[in-house]
Amino acid sequence: MSTELAMVIVGALGVMGSVAGSLIVNRKTKALFEYRMDQMEVKLDRHNHFGERLKGVETGLTNVCERVDRLEGSKK
């Protein structure tokens, strides 16, 4: 009877260890996934704002081209 009880106790401890290990790994994986999603959102925001900055650069470039054209026209 005592060997059967020992086997049940060892089995129960094994199951509890497996469940605890699975929960810990699941929590760590979830935390890593959330961290990566946050980083991806930051990169996406930077990417989306790039178009807005590019419009400002295009406007500035247009102004510079017009000034150069005016300067070249005044030299002739």
Helices and strands as residue ranges (DSSP letters): H 2-75
